[in-house]
Amino acid sequence: MLFAKRGPENTDMTLKLAVERGKELGIEHYVVASNSGKTAQQLLSFGVKVVCVTHHTGFRNPGEQEMAEAEREELIKAGAKVLTTTHLLGGIDRGVENKFGGTTPGSLVAATLRMLGQGVKVGVEIAVMALDAGLIPYGEDIIAIGGSGRGADTAIVVQPAHAKDFFAGKIREIICKPAVC
C-alpha cells in the first residue's frame, strides 16, 4: 500500500495492514516507534505483542523524556515492553557530527534508508534496538512500524540483526509507506 502523503492520518490503516500481514505470516512480535505512547496504545488494542521504542531522553530538550511517566506505566500495565535508549543510527556519531561536522557511518546508513522513506529508516532502527535490548527474539521476522513525525505511516517485515552485525539484517517486505518520502 502506498499512501498519497505521509503523516499521522495514515496511522489507523498502517496498524490494520501491519496486523493483517503479521497474522498472514504468523508473526508474533511488533515493534513500534511511539514518543507519546498513543500509537503503541492503538497497536495494543489489536491484541499483539508490542515493544514500544521511544525517543531517547534528551532528544528534544536536555534531561527531558517526551513520554509521560503515567503513559509509560499504562503501556507496561497493558502488556507492552517500553524501550528508551540511545538511537542506533545517532548515538555517539551524532555527537561527533555536532561537534566536528562531517558525516559518520551511522548517518550514511540513515540517509540511505531514508531513500525508501523516514518510516523505513525508523523501522529498521527500532527493530535492531529492540533486538539488542533482548526484547524480541533473534532470528525471527517481526513487524516494525514507524512514521514521519507523529503517528505511523510505514510498516515493514524485517529480520533484524544485532547492531554489531547490522548488514546481516533483512527487510523482507514493505507493507505500507508514503509514496512521497
N, C-alpha and C positions, 0 to 999 in steps of 0.2 A: 504494500500500500504506500503510495506517495501522497503526502498531504500538500495542498496548494501553497500553504505558508507554514512557517514554524511558529511554535508558541503553545501556551497553556490550553488554548481551545481544543487542542488535539489530545488532551490527557485521557478523557474517558475512552475514546476509541483506541488509543495506544494500549491502555491497560487491558481492554477487552480483547484486542487482537493478540497481545502477548500471552494472555492466559489461555486463549483458544489454541494457539500454536503450541504452547507448552504442554497442554493436555494431549494434543495430537502426537507429540514426540515423546511423551512420557517423562517430561522434565519436571522435577520437583522443586528446584531452587530458583528463586527470583532475587536479583539484586537491583535495588532502585536508588537513584540519587534523589535525595529529598532534604532540603535545607530547613523547611518549616515543619516537616512531618506530614503535611497534607496528602501528598502523592503516595507516601508509604501507607497511610491510613486507608486510602482508597484501594490500594492493591491488597491489603489485608482483608478487605471485605469480600474478595474472591475466594478466600479460604486456602491460600497458598502460603508456602514458607517464604518469609521475607527477611532479607538483610537490607537495612536502610543505611546508606552511606551519606553522611552529612559533609558540609564544608568543614575543613579543619578550623579549630579555634584560632581566631586572629585573622581569618580570611578577609573580612570586611574592616574590622577595627581591632587593634592590638588587644589581646586578652579576652575578647568577647566571642561567645558562641552564639551563632544565629538561631539555633533551635532552642526553644524554651525548655527548661528542665521538666516542666509539667508534661509537655508534649513527648519528650524522650521517655519519661516514665510510663505514659499512656501507651506508647508503641511497644515497649517491653512487656507491659502487662497484657497487651493483646497478642503477644507471641512473637513479635519481631525481634531481631537482633539489630542493635544500632552500633555503627562503627563511625567513630570520629578520629581521624588520623591525618598525617601529612599526605598530601596528594601525590600519587605515584609519579605523575609527569611534571610536577612542580618541584616540591621539596627543596633540597639544598641547591639544585640547579637554578631555581628561581632567585635565590639569594645571590648567587654568583652573577646572574644576568643583571639583577637590580643594582649591584654594587659596581660591576666592571663592564657591563654591556656585553654585546656579542650574543652568540647562540650556543646552546648546550644540546647534548644528545636528547634529553627529555623534551625540549622544545621542538626539535626536529621531528620526533615521533608524534608529538601532539599535533603539529601543523599538518603532517601527512595524514593522520587520521581525520582531521577536520575537513580534508578534501571530500570526505564522504558525509560530513555534517558534524556539528558540535555534539549532537547526541550520540553518534557512533564513538567519537573520542571519549566521551564521558562513560559510555557503556563498557568499553574495553578497560578503561582506567579503574572504574569501581569494581569490576569483576576481579582484576588482579589484586586490588586492595583487600577485597573480601577473602580471596583465596589465601593471601599472605597472612591474614589475621586468623586463619583457621575457621572461618565462619561458613564456608561452603566446601564440599568435598573436592579433592584433587582428581583430575582425570575425567570429570563429567561435564557434559554440556549443561549450561544454565541459561536463563533468560536475564539479560541486563537491560535496564530501562533508564534512559536519560532524557535530557531535553536541551533546550536552547535558552536557558534562563529559568523561568518559573514553569512548573508543570512538567509534563512529559510529552515528547513528540517523536521519540525514537525507541524501538525495541529491537534487540538483536539476540540471536542464539550464538553463544560463544563458549568455547572451552578455553578458559584462561590457563596460562602457565604462571608459575611464580615469577616475581619481578626479575630474579637473577637469571631466568630462562625466558624472558619476555617474548622473544620471537618464536618460541615453540607454541605459543598460543594460536588459536584458530577462531576466526569469525566464520561461523558456519552459515548463518543466514541473516539477512536484514529483513525483519518482519515488517517494519514500517519506519518511515523517516520523512522529513520535509523534502519536497522536490528542489526547493531553493535552500542551499546550505548557508 
